[in-house]
């Protein structure tokens, strides 16, 4: 353990008994891909909704040799990511990194890194609402029964409403998936752009919902299918523009307003991926500046 | 000419037709005297059975027991299923009962809000059952939803409106469409005309009668309104204090009631 570790706390903040309980839930989740395992959620020193579920999972699986990366909407340098990374550096004394390639544990809020993950990595999602059927069925007793009996027809209603209203499936994040042809799963609010990456991923994917006290998992090389209609197949977002910094035309782009005239630029949401491309020599085109209309 | 009669006349050995639903010694009491007990009857394919009686006589409890929504204390409900064959409802798996509820059966609730999803469009309400049985083609689902809206006399232009924007009568018709879309064999109705004004009731009854005879549906309809029973039902069961007091053909029961309670019930209707 490094010298910077906080004194008076157990390794990675949670006590060993709680960690064991959470690990049991994780093991059960891995054994039943996509199934939501209830667990005794602990209080963490930040509010629910700020990633307490993901943090509890991270605290339970992290070891001294791990290298932790935390991202928030793809970025390493936003408040949520910085605080959680510092929290574990402080309480566990583990090494942290911003490089996807180097990290062994990646805790994420709402993105999957662009660089394909490897078998020796674990991706931990922060989940606000773990129940995909909640939209259509408010009763927990009923949604559990629907999962148990694989009654997922009602889920299509959400997609039907999209097509009826917008002419296409307009759900762009939190897009429901079927795991291993058995359980309907909420992939957490990642953009549907990231949905295809979940399927057959070599890395282990763990999901922690702190508020709802549920853990679920997608083991390595598990099939994850996005729902759709035969005549309205699943599609991911695409952009006409490329990243203004690294010129990437195949990554998830954020639209950023850069002045009062409505000028905008598109940049990679995954900051590490963008930086990596820049060091490899890729350059984007600077955004066109709109002139002020008098 | 109703469907049951056609069936009977066209079959020489009509005694051999198997009942669709048989109820044997069914009991369900919440407290002594509260519920229904000692219920026995058969329902044949194409038959419309009315259950009448005053409030609190156990009609709705019985209907819930029959439609697999309430486990009885004792007794059997035998159903002749297309998918599962002859089955004892409560001896089998819950999954089977739930499959029946969304495929071979329809349940029309007294309050449309209990039977509809109020926060999704009319089209999605009708399409839900189709999607629940595996339909995955949006165009087909929408075409069928439009077809059924027409069948229950709702303007297809309102397919994307929510049921909360519909009138009470339209909600009730939407509920019927939502149930009929998967071509069920047996429909359970609990006071389908309750809470509607008289002219809307008449229209709904007319629609129901047409649909029932055109599609050859078997129906169990619970009502306290004898006019509804006379118009729709072939056969009646009269209930009082949780027990059956009289059964028979509708005309027979209403025109020549034998039990004192049935006589009271029939005489309580305003005559002109």
HADDOCK unambig.tbl for C-alpha pairs under 7 A between the chains (distance, minus, plus):
assign (segid A and resid 149 and name CA) (segid B and resid 95 and name CA) 6.37 0.50 0.50
assign (segid A and resid 152 and name CA) (segid B and resid 132 and name CA) 6.80 0.50 0.50
assign (segid A and resid 153 and name CA) (segid B and resid 128 and name CA) 6.89 0.50 0.50
assign (segid A and resid 153 and name CA) (segid B and resid 131 and name CA) 4.82 0.50 0.50
assign (segid A and resid 153 and name CA) (segid B and resid 132 and name CA) 3.67 0.50 0.50
assign (segid A and resid 153 and name CA) (segid B and resid 133 and name CA) 6.85 0.50 0.50
assign (segid A and resid 153 and name CA) (segid B and resid 134 and name CA) 6.76 0.50 0.50
assign (segid A and resid 154 and name CA) (segid B and resid 128 and name CA) 5.93 0.50 0.50
assign (segid A and resid 154 and name CA) (segid B and resid 131 and name CA) 6.79 0.50 0.50
assign (segid A and resid 154 and name CA) (segid B and resid 132 and name CA) 6.07 0.50 0.50
assign (segid A and resid 156 and name CA) (segid B and resid 131 and name CA) 6.55 0.50 0.50
assign (segid A and resid 157 and name CA) (segid B and resid 124 and name CA) 5.90 0.50 0.50
assign (segid A and resid 157 and name CA) (segid B and resid 128 and name CA) 6.11 0.50 0.50
assign (segid A and resid 160 and name CA) (segid B and resid 124 and name CA) 6.44 0.50 0.50
assign (segid A and resid 161 and name CA) (segid B and resid 124 and name CA) 6.58 0.50 0.50
assign (segid A and resid 164 and name CA) (segid B and resid 160 and name CA) 6.84 0.50 0.50
assign (segid A and resid 229 and name CA) (segid B and resid 136 and name CA) 5.10 0.50 0.50
assign (segid A and resid 229 and name CA) (segid B and resid 137 and name CA) 5.38 0.50 0.50
assign (segid A and resid 229 and name CA) (segid B and resid 138 and name CA) 6.00 0.50 0.50
assign (segid A and resid 230 and name CA) (segid B and resid 136 and name CA) 5.77 0.50 0.50
assign (segid A and resid 230 and name CA) (segid B and resid 137 and name CA) 4.95 0.50 0.50
assign (segid A and resid 231 and name CA) (segid B and resid 137 and name CA) 5.71 0.50 0.50
assign (segid A and resid 231 and name CA) (segid B and resid 138 and name CA) 6.22 0.50 0.50
